[in-house]
Amino acid sequence: MALRRELKRATCAVTRQALSPHSSRRYAALASFPNEPTAPSVITSTVPGPVSIEASESIGSFQENRSHVLVGDYSKSIGNYLVDVDGNVLLDVYAQIASNAIGYNHPALIDLARSDEFITAAMNRPALGNFPPKIWKDLHTTGLLKVAPEGLSNLFTMMCGSCANEGAMKAAFIAYRARERKDALAFTSEDLSSCMKNAAPGSPDLSVMSFTSAFHGRLFGSLSLTRSKPIHKLDIPAFDWPAATFPKNQYPLDEHGEENAKAEAASLAEVESIITTRKQEGRPVAALIVEPIQSEGGDHHATPDFFRKLQTVLKKHGVFFIVDEVQTGFGATGKFWAYEHWDLPSPPDFLCFSKKAQAAGFFHSIDTRAAAPYRNFNTWMGDPIRSMQARTLINVIQENDLVSKTAQVGQILYDGLNGLSQISAGKGKINSLRGKGAGTFIAFDAASPAQRDGIIKGLKQRGVNAGGCGEMAVRLRPMLVFDRTHADIFLGTLEDTLKSL
């Protein structure tokens, strides 16, 4: 109760400072969906309940089911609340692994799904590289291209986050070799014949660098860059691609400036050393890929200064800079793109997206577009209905100023967690709280992996669906319509859960 009183005071203070009555009205109706529950409700003795367990076992007869958390009833889920097949109503601060932007069954998306435009695209799915629909340009100039990072006017649509990262890698390799050739189409007969044997020079020994604890996907190329958990990579052949150490920073970042500066300097020195060494060995690094906040690997943060200096190192050595915003993009960090927090002097070379966009792909410049057709290509190259969803999401986000709202609510949530960490219920259980100033992209460490799992289980049993990452982290990934009242419910439920441990 002490925390709830503290949260209420903090909420009122932040609201007075940050929200005008007009801006509050703009998102209040959206954040409180018609018929959205006012609180979680758990009616089974365990979550998942018996109906969910039975449904999961049934799915297990033909498909892997051991990673199931519960079986959802999406016809009944609404706004910030996920309803399962047992009838349990859970406040969802995990949001389908950070991929639901504006809540379950949002009216704007339902209206889109009922439109003739959507039905036509869904029933006549085109092979976009060969047969794009007549609406294709307008769909993106009024949608995804409205939020293109400055300087990255080209858009390549893909099917998923891993696909987006792999497409960007292919584009980087093609652009790297084109730069070396001077004439992008000056392929030699040896180039053409050797690539059919997976041999140099047609298949060059180029690489993409990532960081320790990174997660960039589970396809073959992206999996070679993923370094978050062994179970992801075990038994899968991998490219010989290097990884530098992601800065082992302490939190809050602004309270450990000297220590973090040393950690970041060491990481940058390692990046440059790897690039230099591999160039000398005849195995150049063509691109480096990084998440603005390492998500799956444990929610690790670095300072804007680190990323600015990283870009300087990459430009010095002619290495392309790929920013993986699959999880951080579309507003969750209090900026539409997380890289905007960095204040880079020039844009990155590629920015990849998926999840909350409900579409996938990467932005880049005309300079990194392949000089010949079919070099970066597949049958579907995205999906018109997903681009329509992205356009609708962008309109809802912009018209309701949801990015600014997420920054404000994130501050309330962070302050509440910080307060909880200092009272008896949270001491020793909320450690390394991070995400200050990063919207609702917030995480903390428990004292042990078992305690972390106990927190997530306890939250679920009390009606809150949360997620973990890394070994000990509880990560919060609420939707952009997560409001002050939802923050209050979450923090109160977390307090009760921690007291029970």
C-alpha positions, 0 to 999 in steps of 0.5 A: 500500500505504501508503494501505491500511495507513492505511485499515486503522488508520482503519477499526479506530479508527472501528469501536472508537469507533462500532460496538458488537459488537451493531450490527456483527452487525446489519448484517454479514450484510446487507452481505455478501450470500450469494454476494457476490463478495469482489473485482471481476473484469475478464475483458475487455481493455476495459470495456465488453467485446465482448458489451456493445458488441454488445448496446448496438449492437443496442439502438441499432437502435431506441433512443438508446444513446450514453449506455450505460456497459455492458449489465448482467446483472442476474440475476447481479448481487448486493449491491454488485456489478454484473455485465455481459453479458461476465461482468465483476464490478464493485464499484458505487459509482454504484448506478444513478445513486444509485437502488439503496438496498440492493443488487442482488437483495436477498432481502427484495425478491425475497420481495416480488416473489414475494408474492401481494400484489405479483402482484395489484398488478402485474397489476391496476395501478389508476388510483389517483386514481379506483380505489385498492386497498383496501390503499392506506392501510395500504400507506403507513401501514406504509411511506412515511408512517413516514418522512414529515418531521415536519409533512408528513403528506400524501403525493402519489405520482408516477412519477419524480423529475421528476414529483415536482418538477413535482407539488410545483410545481403544488401550490405554485402552486395554494396560492399563488393560493388564499392570494391569493383567500382563498376557494380556490374563488372562481374568476371567469369571467375566471379560467376563460376566460383559462386556456384561452387560456394567459393571465392571470389564469387562467394567472398569471405566477408562477415557481419559483426555482432555483439555478445548477448545479441539476438538478431533472429533464428534463420541461418545468417541471423543465427550466426549473429545471435549470441543470447542463449546456446539453445538457439544455436546448438547443432546448427552450422554457423558462419565464422563471424566475429562478436565484440563485447557489448559494454558491461554497463552499470545502471542507472547509466547516468549514475555510473558515468566513469565506470561505463565510459571505461566499459564502452571505450573497451568495447569500441577498441575491441570492435576496431581491433576485430575490423583491422585484424580481419581486414589484414587476414583477408576476411573483411567485416562488411557490416556491423549489426546492433540492437539499440537495447539488447532485448532477448539477451538480457536488456542491456543498455549503452549510452548515446555516446557509445553509438555515436563513437561506434558509427565513427569507427565504422565509417573510418573503416568502410563498414556498414552500420545496421541498426536492428530495431525489430523490438525497439522500433515503433515508439516503445522507447519514447522515440519512434525509433530508438536510434533517435536517442543517439543524436547521430551526425548522420543516419545509420546505413540500414534500419530493420523493423518488424514486431510492433509494425506488424510488417517487416523490412528495412530502410536504406539509401539509394546507394545501397540498392543493388544495381541489378534486379533479382539480387535481393529478391523473393516471391512475396517480399512482404505482404500488402495486408501487413503494410496496410496494418503498419499504415493504420498503426502509424496513423493511430500512433501519430494522431494520438501522440502515443510515442510521447505518451509512452515516454511519460507513462514510462517515467511513471513506471520507472519511478514506481519500480525504483520506489518499490526497489527501496522498500522491504518487499523489493529489496534484493529482488529488484536489482539493476533497474534499467530503462530510465528515459527509454519509455516503457522499455524497462527491465530489472534483475532478480537475485537468481534465475529461480527467483526471476521465474518465481516473479513471472509465475507469481505475476501471472497467477495474480493476473499480469502477463510478463516476460523474462530475458537473459538469465535473471531479467524481468522485462516489461514490453507493454503496448503503447496504449498502456496507461497510468491506471495500468501502471498502477495495477502492475506495480501493485501486483508486483508488490504483492508478488514480491512479498510472497517470495 
